[in-house]
């Protein structure tokens, strides 16, 4: 077993067991020092707790950006076509739809978590 990356091992083992003490004990039994195992478990738990709201806020921000960008590009295309710069215009349905869904998904996760 490669004992060079205790964070990887802690992440892998915490997915299987919610209680950190058995994870630390099993890592020690496999050759990690108790300090390294405890630090790795604490780091993984901290990242896991902190990533929830960050990821949800990221979903909202990126989704809103795509949605607004899709609307903006569609409007620019329509204005350009109506001003005589061509006969066709495009509507960025994918960017608008997927962006709106991603933003709503992030908002739903934020509301559900509280």
C-alpha positions as CSV (number, residue, x, y, z in Angstrom):
1,X,0.0,0.0,0.0
2,X,1.2,3.5,-0.8
3,X,1.2,5.4,2.5
4,X,2.4,8.7,0.9
5,X,-1.0,10.3,0.6
6,X,-3.1,10.2,3.9
7,X,-5.6,12.7,2.6
8,X,-6.5,10.4,-0.3
9,X,-6.9,7.5,2.0
10,X,-9.0,9.5,4.5
11,X,-11.2,10.6,1.7
12,X,-11.7,7.1,0.4
13,X,-12.4,5.6,3.8
14,X,-14.7,8.4,5.1
15,X,-17.0,7.7,2.1
16,X,-17.5,4.3,3.6
17,X,-17.7,5.2,7.3
18,X,-19.1,8.4,8.7
19,X,-17.4,8.0,12.1
20,X,-13.8,9.4,11.9
21,X,-12.4,7.3,14.8
22,X,-12.6,3.9,13.0
23,X,-11.1,5.5,9.9
24,X,-8.2,6.9,11.9
25,X,-7.7,3.5,13.6
26,X,-7.7,1.6,10.3
27,X,-5.3,4.1,8.8
28,X,-2.9,3.6,11.7
29,X,-3.2,-0.2,11.4
30,X,-2.2,0.2,7.7
31,X,1.0,2.1,8.5
32,X,0.0,5.8,8.8
33,X,1.0,7.6,11.9
34,X,-1.9,8.6,14.2
35,X,-1.1,12.3,13.8
36,X,-1.1,12.0,10.0
37,X,-4.3,10.1,10.0
38,X,-6.0,12.5,12.4
39,X,-4.9,15.5,10.4
40,X,-6.0,14.0,7.1
41,X,-9.4,13.1,8.5
42,X,-9.8,16.6,10.0
43,X,-8.8,18.2,6.7
44,X,-11.2,16.0,4.7
45,X,-14.1,16.7,7.1
46,X,-13.4,20.5,7.0
47,X,-13.4,20.5,3.2
48,X,-16.5,18.4,3.1
49,X,-18.4,20.7,5.4
50,X,-17.2,23.9,3.7
51,X,-17.8,22.7,0.2
52,X,-21.5,22.5,0.4
53,X,-22.5,26.1,0.4
54,X,-19.6,27.1,-1.7
55,X,-20.6,24.6,-4.4
56,X,-24.2,25.7,-4.2
57,X,-23.3,29.4,-4.5
58,X,-21.0,28.5,-7.4
59,X,-24.0,26.7,-9.1
60,X,-26.1,29.8,-8.7
61,X,-23.4,32.2,-10.0
62,X,-22.4,30.1,-13.0
63,X,-26.0,29.3,-13.9
64,X,-27.0,32.9,-13.7
65,X,-24.0,34.0,-15.7
66,X,-24.9,31.5,-18.5
67,X,-28.5,32.4,-18.5
68,X,-27.9,36.2,-18.6
69,X,-25.2,35.8,-21.2
70,X,-27.5,33.7,-23.4
71,X,-30.2,36.3,-23.1
72,X,-27.7,39.1,-23.8
73,X,-26.2,37.4,-26.9
74,X,-29.7,36.6,-28.2
75,X,-30.8,40.2,-27.8
76,X,-27.6,41.5,-29.5
77,X,-28.2,39.1,-32.4
78,X,-31.9,40.2,-32.7
79,X,-30.9,43.9,-32.6
80,X,-28.2,43.4,-35.2
81,X,-30.6,41.5,-37.5
82,X,-33.3,44.1,-37.1
83,X,-30.8,46.9,-37.9
84,X,-30.0,45.4,-41.3
85,X,-26.9,43.5,-40.4
86,X,-28.4,40.3,-41.7
87,X,-31.7,38.5,-41.9
88,X,-31.3,35.9,-39.3
89,X,-30.8,36.0,-35.5
90,X,-30.0,33.3,-33.0
91,X,-31.6,32.6,-29.7
92,X,-29.2,30.8,-27.3
93,X,-31.8,28.4,-25.9
94,X,-29.2,26.0,-24.5
95,X,-27.3,28.6,-22.5
96,X,-30.5,30.2,-21.2
97,X,-32.2,26.9,-20.3
98,X,-29.2,25.1,-18.8
99,X,-28.0,28.3,-17.0
100,X,-31.5,28.7,-15.5
101,X,-31.7,25.1,-14.4
102,X,-28.2,25.2,-12.8
103,X,-29.1,28.4,-10.9
104,X,-32.4,27.0,-9.7
105,X,-30.6,23.7,-8.7
106,X,-28.1,25.7,-6.7
107,X,-30.9,27.7,-5.0
108,X,-32.8,24.6,-4.3
109,X,-29.8,23.0,-2.6
110,X,-29.2,26.2,-0.5
111,X,-32.8,26.3,0.7
112,X,-33.0,22.6,1.4
113,X,-29.8,22.7,3.4
114,X,-31.1,25.3,5.8
